[in-house]
Amino acid sequence: MDVTLLGTGAPQGLPRPGCPCAACATAVGDEARAATALLVDGALMIDLTPGPAFAAARAGRSLAGVRQVLLSHPHDGPVMEVPAGLPQPARVADGRELALLDGHRVRATAVDVPGTGYEISGADGERLLYLPPGAAPAGLGNGSRPAGGDEGPGGAPPYDLVLLDVLARPDALARLRASGAVDAATDVVAVHLDHGVPPGPELHRRLAAAGARAVADGSTLLVGEFHAVPDLPRRTLVLGGARSGKSVEAERRLAAFPDVVYVATGGTRDGDEDWAQRVSLHRERRPSSWRTVETCDLVPLLAPAPEKEATAEHAAWRDEEGHGPGAGHPGRPAGVSPLLIDCLALWLTHVMDEVGAWDDATWEAGGRQALRKRTDALVAAVRETHRPVVAVSNEVGSGVVPATAAGRRFRDELGRLNAAFAAECEQVLLVVAGQALALRG
């Protein structure tokens, strides 16, 4: 089964008509995209794009053999023409299945926005899932598959190809992964691409971090054909100054993956309204399915844990709604769930408090050695960990020299910690003005 993408953009296309933004201004060549539409084996068309006959011709295809045209969503872009000779477009009710004469089977799946997703099976058993703009499958629960059919959990293998709005709905990809509908062999292709992300290298970098890719309009994909995507780094350090966007970048890197454990090292500060507001903003931004652990004891979280420790971790976590285990959220064994540590600077502050590193006399009398022992243990745990880890830290060495000895000590020790931590990471990023610059990987 092959799929030709007559368009890969949002309903209004990219660039959007009359939009002066930088993303639209640079969306030229292969980065210019018409509204997403699929041509499956020359016989089935999903959604319409401007000038579909010309789009097909540019891709070396013809619409002469199309026997069914299905729509996935209410169209809010430019008016779409239906070329002469094509069947009138139709929508399929959720849960209904069509058997086409050429051997394709199409099942309509429910989504959480107005529209319909389509699961398409080929004559040889290949399977793809296509979701409309801004949509995630509805009814995905604990290991269940997209709603709309009679198959129970685990009743079908993972999809060979999934086409969805990865950038607008990374949580949809996370839910598909959690249900087993998407695995490492699934080809995940981003469609409905809009001007929210600059086209070109930044678009492809963000998609690669989610385990997905984008292709140009007119590309033909062979369903079931292996397509290598860049290996996802197991350990990533994200550096940046205050309000640089480093936490947003770190969260973005795990938004398309399930069962993330968010490790908050800052804790609470009684009476500090500014800190409470920062914590609240971070919580609102994170997916509600993420689990939060408030701790500075990072080494046990990084170490491979036996079953009894996995159970203890499960008992300690709460989700973003404040729910713990037993509130309808399944746990997974420790050592498997990705960790997002935010941040190392606050961890270091806590450890310096514990060893008395702020006091000059204590520092010289053994505080220095105690701090080195703690930082060395953390770095060793990062080296040995089997968990995917994204850690955030402040880059403080490029600013004003602190006026106090304690301030200079913190700056120096954080610089040493960042360098040692980065040495154990496959990827290191520096975020400046919201832009991520790859230092390694």
Secondary structure, DSSP 8 states (H G I E B T S, - for coil): -EEEEEE-B-TT-BS-TT--SHHHHT--GGG-B-B-EEEETTTEEES--SSHHHHHHHTT--STT--EEE--S---SS-----TTS---B---TT-EEE-TTS-EEEEEEBSSSSEEEEEE-TTS-EEEE--TT--BTT--SS---SSSS--TT-S---SEEEE-TTT-HHHHHHHHHHTSS-TTSEEEE-SB-TTS-TTHHHHHHHHHTT-B---TT-EEETT---------SEEEEEE-TTSSHHHHHHHHHTTSSS-EEEE-S---TT-HHHHHHHHHHHHHS-TT-EEEE-S-HHHHHS---HHHHHHHHHH-EETTS--TTSS-----TTTS-EEEE-HHHHHHHHHHHHTTTSHHHIIIIIHHHHHHHHHHHHHHHHH--S-EEEEEE--TTS---SSHHHHHHHHHHHHHHHHHHHT-SEEEEEETTEEEEEE-
